[in-house]
Amino acid sequence: MQLEPSFPEIHDTVQKLCSQFPSEYWRSLDAQRQYPGEFVKELTDSGFLSVLIPERYGGSGLGLSAANAILEEIQRSGCNGGACHAQMYTMGTLLRHGNESQKERYLPAIAAGELRLQAFGVTEPDSGTDTTRIRTKAERQGDKYIINGQKVFISRAGHSDLLILLVRTTPREKVANRTGGMSILIVDIREAMDNGLSIKPINTLMNHASTELFFDNQGIQHSPGPRLRTLH
Ligand SMILES: Cc1cc2nc3c(=O)[nH]c(=O)nc-3n(C[C@H](O)[C@H](O)[C@H](O)COP(=O)(O)OP(=O)(O)OC[C@H]3O[C@@H](n4cnc5c(N)ncnc54)[C@H](O)[C@@H]3O)c2cc1C
């Protein structure tokens, strides 16, 4: 038995959009290790990458099922949702834990396609499945956080303006519960590049634009009000 699609209009429109990007497009990009900029622009201009952003910030304010319908249709049509799906799954972090000034600063620009939020940095060389072992740390110095550490397998960092970054603000040994002492920061990659942050591509099997990130005394401005969230 086949289930009726929940969003037939989304499936239809995404399918039409994807038909402009046949297999040859993806094969040629993969061979050249290039990012599908035209495909991502088309999705952005059509509003599909901002479905989870509330209407007051310029998105369409839909829920996860709509986002799921979009990504499902992209993959079904033979396109690569992995090129841009982070803009969907990082959104919950920003919406739930970002403060108002962060939302006003970033969300309308993301919805308008002026800013890409396509990267999130969690995994490290010595911390994969057990996230609590991350060692990248951010230390508060005045109105800045100074970040030191390394992330690995970070997809699309070279094609994103913003990075959602998981760091330790209190060492694991100093917290009662090992899941405590971690914080999430928003890093503006454009400002951070060559200013403490360096990005090295990793050649993975598929066109996933994977990278390694090296933070060497990279400073980011402390945002007024609570940072995204500190887990204690
Ligand atoms: C294409 C690609 C893109 C990625 N993009 C990103 C990204 O954008 N951002 C990001 O932060 N990360 C990214 N990752 C990293 C990914 O999240 C990690 O690979 C994942 O968290 C697993 O970590 P690991 O590779 O270190 O494996 P490990 O943690 O070393 O695990 C290896 C194997 O051991 C198993 N295992 C681990 N611990 C236990 C245990 N206690 N008991 C039993 N079995 C166990 C695991 O299930 C797994 O099969 C990406 C990875 C890939 C391959």
The ligand as a Gaussian input file, in Angstrom:
#p B3LYP/6-31G(d) Opt

LIG

0 1
 C       29.889000      12.269000       4.717000
 C       29.966000      12.699000       6.155000
 C       29.558000      13.977000       6.504000
 C       29.627000      14.398000       7.842000
 N       29.257000      15.680000       8.144000
 C       29.397000      16.120000       9.427000
 C       29.114000      17.480000       9.753000
 O       28.701000      18.292000       8.904000
 N       29.295000      17.881000      11.031000
 C       29.745000      17.029000      12.014000
 O       29.879000      17.470000      13.159000
 N       30.035000      15.736000      11.728000
 C       29.878000      15.258000      10.464000
 N       30.178000      13.951000      10.173000
 C       30.720000      13.080000      11.218000
 C       29.734000      12.066000      11.741000
 O       28.752000      12.728000      12.501000
 C       30.556000      11.062000      12.562000
 O       31.189000      10.247000      11.615000
 C       29.738000      10.254000      13.502000
 O       29.374000      11.062000      14.608000
 C       30.479000       9.011000      14.004000
 O       31.714000       9.382000      14.547000
 P       33.074000       8.600000      14.126000
 O       33.172000       8.580000      12.632000
 O       34.201000       9.195000      14.919000
 O       32.827000       7.108000      14.571000
 P       33.045000       6.457000      16.015000
 O       32.388000       7.252000      17.071000
 O       34.500000       6.153000      16.182000
 O       32.258000       5.113000      15.819000
 C       32.743000       4.069000      14.931000
 C       31.812000       2.886000      15.019000
 O       31.791000       2.378000      16.372000
 C       30.451000       2.347000      16.863000
 N       30.482000       2.701000      18.290000
 C       30.946000       3.838000      18.819000
 N       30.827000       3.830000      20.170000
 C       30.270000       2.644000      20.470000
 C       29.879000       2.032000      21.703000
 N       30.067000       2.629000      22.876000
 N       29.326000       0.812000      21.624000
 C       29.125000       0.188000      20.441000
 N       29.473000       0.721000      19.258000
 C       30.036000       1.927000      19.267000
 C       29.695000       3.358000      16.031000
 O       28.295000       3.050000      15.955000
 C       30.339000       3.217000      14.684000
 O       29.786000       2.151000      13.952000
 C       30.092000      13.502000       8.840000
 C       30.475000      12.201000       8.492000
 C       30.412000      11.807000       7.156000
 C       30.848000      10.392000       6.826000

